[in-house]
Amino acid sequence: MMARMLLRNNLKRLIYEKMRPFSISSCGFRQFNSASSEATATKVTLLPPPPSSGKGMLLTGSMIGMAIAGGAYVSTADEATFCGWLFKASKILNPVFALLDAENAHNLAIIAASRGLLPKEMRADPPGLNLELWGRKFSNPIGLAAGFDKNAQAVESLLGLGFGFVEIGSVTPVPQEGNPKPRIFRLRPEGAVINRCGFNSEGIVVVAKRLGAQHGKRKMEETSASPTSGNGAKHGGKAGPGILGVNLGKNKTSEDAAADFVQGVHTLSQFADYLVINVSSPNTPGLRKLQGRKQLKDLVKKVQAARDEMQWAEEGPPPLLVKISPDLSKQDLDDIAMVAVSLRLDGLIISNTTISRPDSVSNSPFAEEAGGLSGKPVFDISTNVLKEMYILTRGRIPLIGCGGVSSGEDAYKKIRSGASLVQIYTSFAYGGPAVIPQIKAELMECLERDGFKSVQEAVGADYR
Ligand SMILES: Cc1cc2nc3c(=O)[nH]c(=O)nc-3n(C[C@H](O)[C@H](O)[C@H](O)COP(=O)(O)O)c2cc1C
């Protein structure tokens, strides 16, 4: 009863606070002065002007429709049912987003998320999905990969969707625009994307300010509203109600990559539950060369030293991970495994996008676009590298499996191939919030089907 009242109030707030202030004009959204209901209209630039006002109307109409339908439904449903409905209902927006250019759709999603216009996961994760890694408690192993919230604009809302963790970035030391647009291409029939963003980033100072403001809030929320799972594990551990990864990049024109990553560490590591050195984006010239044995060893040593020289509380510094490419030779993999083990790296993320073009995309009109390919066609390539690395490191280095995951079965395969955690990007971009509870439920089914009591039990099961 209480839950329903709360929910109803939340819904009222959603309709009155989020929907009412917006009206459509031919230039996009308009926001009315919230101090008064009078129409003292101040124009707010939310987006580059949408391609046509018709699409904007359709989008806002759908959002309002969802809220009204939700209002009608909430009076008869319990909290969990309502929450499930809201996630499913969010699917009706997918075709609307599909009408927009890929980058505009992405920007709109980030704005919606930063304004709290996303469903919130109220259902606790089953204890079977809980796991502990690096002294942090994850309520489930499914995370959002880097590149979606590059500038930490929507961390809380994204965590609120039920991700076990969210990785922001890549963040560069100095703000930079990235490559000219268009630079993101949808290969929809193939469930894939090609991007050559080239680290568009607001830079470490802006991101640190944003995280600084959110960090306090996250700490406060830890003691109040975050849902707990069956065994009492909270959404998240050290830093707040969710686990935050910070992915560091380098500026295009910088000639000293290590200095760039060190700057990132100095400015952002205080907010991170884990840090990532991204040496695998195909869109920054020379970056992937840092995966070579000597270059990687020198780089990791410098970054580890920078992190360890800082003052840390009792729980110690955030773990340091390296994100690698799926396009590596056997020799490269041997070298990376050697460096990872000898320098006691805390983890590897496997993998970034591929510059290869598998047969499955050969019919796409976008197949020849330069950039990194993500989504379904990357699944086998990245899972093979994951498996190889698990075998080479003999399971001693925690691995995050990323690339082409769009179902619980895919996530399960990554876990059985050696991943302790799994990340998604492209399937979330296409499928929206509904993908998250779906993957988690399917993963739980896979674990139960094969008699695993926890995610941890299944890690590397195929190669032990
Ligand atoms: C548009 C776009 C931008 C991305 N930007 C970054 C980035 O800034 N840093 C990074 O490490 N990975 C980035 N990635 C790669 C993803 O984090 C992920 O490794 C890759 O997409 C494979 O996962 P997926 O198949 O689930 O999408 C980006 C991917 C896409 C599609």
The ligand as an SDF file (V2000), in Angstrom:
LIG
                    3D

 31 33  0  0  0  0  0  0  0  0999 V2000
   29.4850    5.2010  -30.2790 C   0  0  0  0  0  0  0  0  0  0  0  0
   30.4970    4.4540  -29.4530 C   0  0  0  0  0  0  0  0  0  0  0  0
   31.4230    5.1630  -28.7020 C   0  0  0  0  0  0  0  0  0  0  0  0
   32.3660    4.4810  -27.9280 C   0  0  0  0  0  0  0  0  0  0  0  0
   33.2610    5.1920  -27.1800 N   0  0  0  0  0  0  0  0  0  0  0  0
   34.1420    4.5400  -26.3930 C   0  0  0  0  0  0  0  0  0  0  0  0
   35.0580    5.2580  -25.5800 C   0  0  0  0  0  0  0  0  0  0  0  0
   35.0470    6.4920  -25.5310 O   0  0  0  0  0  0  0  0  0  0  0  0
   35.9410    4.5460  -24.8340 N   0  0  0  0  0  0  0  0  0  0  0  0
   35.9780    3.1780  -24.8410 C   0  0  0  0  0  0  0  0  0  0  0  0
   36.7810    2.5800  -24.1320 O   0  0  0  0  0  0  0  0  0  0  0  0
   35.1030    2.4740  -25.5910 N   0  0  0  0  0  0  0  0  0  0  0  0
   34.1950    3.1140  -26.3660 C   0  0  0  0  0  0  0  0  0  0  0  0
   33.3220    2.3920  -27.1320 N   0  0  0  0  0  0  0  0  0  0  0  0
   33.4070    0.9180  -27.1530 C   0  0  0  0  0  0  0  0  0  0  0  0
   32.4490    0.2460  -26.1700 C   0  0  0  0  0  0  0  0  0  0  0  0
   32.7490    0.6140  -24.8530 O   0  0  0  0  0  0  0  0  0  0  0  0
   32.5410   -1.2720  -26.2880 C   0  0  0  0  0  0  0  0  0  0  0  0
   33.8390   -1.6770  -25.9500 O   0  0  0  0  0  0  0  0  0  0  0  0
   32.2340   -1.7720  -27.6890 C   0  0  0  0  0  0  0  0  0  0  0  0
   31.1790   -1.0430  -28.2560 O   0  0  0  0  0  0  0  0  0  0  0  0
   31.8610   -3.2700  -27.6980 C   0  0  0  0  0  0  0  0  0  0  0  0
   30.7060   -3.5050  -26.9420 O   0  0  0  0  0  0  0  0  0  0  0  0
   29.2340   -3.6690  -27.5960 P   0  0  0  0  0  0  0  0  0  0  0  0
   29.3520   -4.6560  -28.7090 O   0  0  0  0  0  0  0  0  0  0  0  0
   28.3580   -4.1310  -26.4740 O   0  0  0  0  0  0  0  0  0  0  0  0
   28.8530   -2.3340  -28.1040 O   0  0  0  0  0  0  0  0  0  0  0  0
   32.3800    3.0590  -27.9180 C   0  0  0  0  0  0  0  0  0  0  0  0
   31.4210    2.3600  -28.6610 C   0  0  0  0  0  0  0  0  0  0  0  0
   30.4920    3.0270  -29.4240 C   0  0  0  0  0  0  0  0  0  0  0  0
   29.4820    2.2440  -30.2220 C   0  0  0  0  0  0  0  0  0  0  0  0
  1  2  1  0
  2  3  1  0
  2 30  2  0
  3  4  2  0
  4  5  1  0
  4 28  1  0
  5  6  2  0
  6  7  1  0
  6 13  1  0
  7  8  2  0
  7  9  1  0
  9 10  1  0
 10 11  2  0
 10 12  1  0
 12 13  2  0
 13 14  1  0
 14 15  1  0
 14 28  1  0
 15 16  1  0
 16 17  1  0
 16 18  1  0
 18 19  1  0
 18 20  1  0
 20 21  1  0
 20 22  1  0
 22 23  1  0
 23 24  1  0
 24 25  2  0
 24 26  1  0
 24 27  1  0
 28 29  2  0
 29 30  1  0
 30 31  1  0
M  END
$$$$
